[in-house]
Amino acid sequence: MIISFIAVLPTSNAQEKIIAGKNNAISVHSFTITFPEKYLERNAKWTIRKKSDEFDLIELAGVDESGIPILAYTMKKYTMEFFMDSIKPKSLKPLPYDTIAAYFFNNQLKKMIEKDAQDKNYAIRDHKEGSDSINGRIFHTFNYAVQNKKEGYVLLGYLYIYFLKDSNNDEFFVSYFSEPMNVVGYKKGSTAKWLDCFREILSTLVFREKSTTQ
C-alpha cells in the first residue's frame, strides 16, 4: 500500500550525508537518481538521510538556511523520497496503470479525510490528481495541501508514481516531496519553491538491473 506520509515532517538522523559537489548520483538496487548541482547554490542544505538497497529507498532532507524567520524551525524543512513499491492486492496487477493509480490515490485521500475528521489541528486545504510528463515519462500525480492549525503552516505534498509497463506490473516507482509554507502566504494553487528541483531529479531517473523498461 502507498505510504503514510500525510503531513509528517522529517526527523533527524546521525547518518546523514551532505550532498555537495558535481557528482551527486545516488543509487540503490533498482534505480539511480542525481541531485542537480545548480540547486546546491540555493539557500538550503540537502542531505541523504536514508539509502537502502534492501528496500530500494532513497530519502533526501533539506533545511532552509536563508535566515528568513518563518514562525517555526520545522517550516524550513523539506523531504523527498524515492522507492519501488509492490502492487497489492494482486488483483490490481492486470489492470491498466491509470486504474491502479486512481486506486492508490483514492486510498491516500481516504487517509487524509479520516485524519481531518479526527484531528482538530489538521485540515485539508486542497488536493488534485493529474499527470506530469518528465523526460518522456508520464508520472501519475496526486498533489495536496494540508494545514497544521497548531503550528501555523500548510504542508504542500506531491506524490508522483510511475509504472514501468502499461499493464501486468508487479511493482511501480514512487516519489514524494513535501514542503511547508507559512499559512499566511498560502492560497489555493500555491506551488512549492523546490518543486522544480524535485521534477529535475525525476528527469535523471535511470532504472537498473531487474527493472528492464527505461
C-alpha positions as CSV (number, residue, x, y, z in Angstrom):
1,M,0.0,0.0,0.0
2,I,1.1,3.6,-0.5
3,I,2.8,5.2,2.3
4,S,1.5,7.1,5.2
5,F,3.4,10.3,4.6
6,I,0.4,12.6,5.3
7,A,1.8,15.8,6.8
8,V,4.7,14.0,8.6
9,L,7.8,16.2,8.7
10,P,11.3,14.7,8.6
11,T,13.2,13.6,11.7
12,S,16.9,13.8,12.3
13,N,19.4,11.0,11.5
14,A,23.0,11.0,12.7
15,Q,24.0,9.0,9.5
16,E,23.0,11.8,7.1
17,K,25.4,12.6,4.3
18,I,25.6,16.1,2.9
19,I,25.0,16.5,-0.9
20,A,27.8,18.6,-2.3
21,G,29.9,19.0,-5.5
22,K,29.4,17.8,-9.0
23,N,29.0,14.0,-8.6
24,N,25.6,13.7,-7.0
25,A,24.3,10.4,-8.4
26,I,22.6,8.3,-5.8
27,S,22.0,4.6,-6.5
28,V,20.1,1.8,-4.9
29,H,19.3,-1.7,-6.2
30,S,16.7,-0.8,-8.8
31,F,17.4,2.8,-9.8
32,T,19.7,5.8,-9.8
33,I,18.8,9.5,-9.4
34,T,21.0,12.6,-9.5
35,F,20.7,15.7,-7.4
36,P,21.2,18.7,-9.9
37,E,24.3,20.7,-9.0
38,K,22.7,24.0,-9.8
39,Y,20.2,23.6,-6.9
40,L,23.1,23.4,-4.4
41,E,23.5,27.2,-4.9
42,R,20.2,27.9,-3.3
43,N,20.0,28.7,0.4
44,A,19.4,25.2,1.7
45,K,21.5,22.3,2.8
46,W,20.5,18.9,1.4
47,T,21.5,15.5,2.8
48,I,21.0,11.9,2.0
49,R,19.0,10.8,5.1
50,K,18.4,7.2,4.2
51,K,19.6,5.0,1.4
52,S,18.7,1.3,1.4
53,D,19.3,-1.4,-1.3
54,E,17.2,-3.8,0.7
55,F,14.1,-1.6,0.5
56,D,15.0,0.2,-2.8
57,L,14.7,3.5,-0.9
58,I,16.4,6.9,-1.1
59,E,15.3,9.7,1.2
60,L,16.6,13.2,1.0
61,A,16.2,16.0,3.6
62,G,16.6,19.7,3.1
63,V,16.9,22.5,5.6
64,D,16.4,26.2,4.6
65,E,19.5,28.3,5.7
66,S,18.3,31.6,4.3
67,G,17.9,33.1,7.7
68,I,14.4,34.3,6.9
69,P,12.1,33.9,10.0
70,I,9.3,31.5,9.2
71,L,7.5,31.1,12.6
72,A,9.0,27.7,13.4
73,Y,12.1,25.7,12.5
74,T,10.0,22.8,11.2
75,M,8.7,25.1,8.5
76,K,12.2,25.3,7.0
77,K,12.5,21.5,6.5
78,Y,11.8,19.7,3.2
79,T,11.8,16.0,2.4
80,M,12.0,13.9,-0.8
81,E,11.5,10.1,-1.0
82,F,12.1,7.7,-3.9
83,F,11.4,4.0,-3.8
84,M,10.0,0.9,-5.5
85,D,6.7,-0.5,-4.1
86,S,4.9,-3.7,-4.9
87,I,1.3,-3.6,-6.2
88,K,-1.2,-5.0,-3.7
89,P,-3.7,-6.5,-3.8
90,K,-2.6,-8.8,-6.6
91,S,-6.0,-8.4,-8.3
92,L,-4.8,-5.0,-9.4
93,K,-1.8,-6.2,-11.4
94,P,-3.7,-7.0,-14.8
95,L,-5.4,-3.6,-14.7
96,P,-4.3,-0.5,-16.8
97,Y,-1.8,1.7,-14.9
98,D,-4.2,4.7,-14.8
99,T,-6.8,2.5,-12.9
100,I,-4.2,1.4,-10.4
101,A,-3.0,4.9,-9.9
102,A,-6.6,6.1,-9.2
103,Y,-7.0,3.2,-6.7
104,F,-3.9,4.2,-4.7
105,F,-4.6,7.9,-4.8
106,N,-8.1,7.3,-3.6
107,N,-6.7,5.4,-0.6
108,Q,-4.4,8.3,0.1
109,L,-7.3,10.7,0.1
110,K,-9.3,8.5,2.4
111,K,-6.5,8.6,4.9
112,M,-6.4,12.3,4.7
113,I,-10.2,12.7,5.2
114,E,-10.0,10.4,8.2
115,K,-7.3,12.4,9.8
116,D,-9.1,15.6,9.0
117,A,-12.2,14.3,10.9
118,Q,-10.2,13.0,13.9
119,D,-7.5,15.7,14.4
120,K,-8.7,19.2,15.2
121,N,-5.3,20.7,14.2
122,Y,-5.3,19.0,10.7
123,A,-7.3,20.4,7.8
124,I,-7.3,19.5,4.1
125,R,-6.9,22.7,2.1
126,D,-6.6,21.3,-1.5
127,H,-6.0,18.1,-3.4
128,K,-5.8,17.2,-7.1
129,E,-5.0,14.2,-9.3
130,G,-3.3,14.6,-12.6
131,S,-0.2,13.7,-14.7
132,D,3.1,15.2,-15.4
133,S,5.4,14.4,-18.4
134,I,9.0,14.4,-17.4
135,N,11.8,13.4,-19.8
136,G,9.4,11.3,-21.9
137,R,7.8,9.5,-19.0
138,I,4.3,10.0,-17.8
139,F,4.0,10.3,-14.0
140,H,0.6,10.0,-12.3
141,T,0.4,12.7,-9.7
142,F,-1.5,13.5,-6.5
143,N,-0.9,17.0,-5.2
144,Y,-2.3,18.3,-1.9
145,A,-2.1,20.9,0.8
146,V,-2.9,20.2,4.4
147,Q,-2.8,22.8,7.2
148,N,-1.3,22.3,10.7
149,K,-3.5,24.7,12.6
150,K,-1.5,24.5,15.8
151,E,1.9,25.3,14.2
152,G,0.6,27.8,11.6
153,Y,1.9,26.2,8.4
154,V,0.5,24.4,5.3
155,L,2.3,21.4,4.0
156,L,2.4,21.1,0.2
157,G,2.7,17.5,-0.8
158,Y,3.5,16.0,-4.2
159,L,3.1,12.3,-4.8
160,Y,4.4,11.1,-8.2
161,I,4.1,7.4,-9.3
162,Y,5.4,5.8,-12.5
163,F,4.6,2.4,-14.0
164,L,7.3,0.6,-16.0
165,K,4.7,-1.2,-18.2
166,D,1.2,-0.4,-19.4
167,S,-0.2,-3.4,-17.5
168,N,0.8,-6.5,-15.5
169,N,3.2,-4.6,-13.3
170,D,4.5,-6.3,-10.2
171,E,5.8,-3.0,-8.8
172,F,5.9,0.7,-9.5
173,F,8.2,3.6,-8.8
174,V,7.0,6.1,-6.1
175,S,8.4,9.5,-5.4
176,Y,7.2,12.0,-2.8
177,F,8.1,15.6,-2.0
178,S,6.8,17.9,0.8
179,E,7.5,21.5,1.6
180,P,5.9,23.6,4.4
181,M,4.9,27.2,4.0
182,N,3.5,29.9,6.2
183,V,-0.3,29.7,6.3
184,V,-0.4,33.5,5.9
185,G,1.1,33.3,2.4
186,Y,-0.8,30.2,1.3
187,K,-3.6,30.3,-1.3
188,K,-5.2,27.5,-3.3
189,G,-2.9,26.5,-6.1
190,S,0.3,27.7,-4.3
191,T,3.4,25.9,-5.6
192,A,6.4,24.7,-3.6
193,K,9.6,26.6,-4.4
194,W,11.6,23.3,-4.6
195,L,9.1,21.6,-6.9
196,D,11.3,22.3,-10.0
197,C,14.2,20.6,-8.2
198,F,12.1,17.6,-7.5
199,R,11.0,17.3,-11.1
200,E,14.5,17.7,-12.4
201,I,15.7,14.9,-10.1
202,L,12.9,12.7,-11.6
203,S,14.2,13.7,-15.1
204,T,17.5,12.0,-14.1
205,L,15.9,8.7,-13.1
206,V,17.5,5.6,-14.5
207,F,16.2,2.1,-13.7
208,R,18.8,-0.6,-13.1
209,E,19.1,-4.4,-13.0
210,K,15.7,-6.1,-12.6
211,S,13.8,-3.1,-13.9
212,T,14.3,-3.6,-17.6
213,T,12.0,-0.9,-19.0
214,Q,13.7,2.5,-19.2
